Amino acid sequence: MKPISPARSTLSSVATKKKKGGRVTPKGGHPQPSRIQRSDDDSVESSSRYTPPIPGYKKQSPQWMLYLLFGLLGFGVIVIFFYYLGFVPGGRSNWYLAVGLASLLGGLYTATKYH
C-alpha cells in the first residue's frame, strides 16, 4: 500500500466537508398584515387625514404674472446680448452679465409657478 502525503490528506478532507446551516429568514417572504382591508368595505377607513381638493380659482395665476415672466426673460436676453455686442454704458463690466442672468433665472422661476 502506498502512503498518503500530508498535503493530499488535508485537501481531500476539506473538499468532502458538507455545509452546515441553511435558511436564515423564515420561508414565505415578508409577514402579512394581521387583517386585510378591502376597498369595497365602508366600515374601514383608508386614512385618518383628509386633504381637500384645490379649488379651481386658486389654480389660476393672475394676468400680470404672464407679463412678468416674458418681461424678465426678454430683459435678461437683451442685457446679455447687448453686453456681448459692446453696447452697454460704462464699459464691459461683469455686473451686466449678473443682472442678465438673474433676470433670466427670475423668469424661469416665474414660469415654474405659472398655472
Summary of the structure (lengths in Angstrom):
residues: 115
radius of gyration: 36.7
end to end distance: 94.0
largest distance: 106.6
contacts: 185
relative contact order: 0.10
helix: 49%
strand: 0%
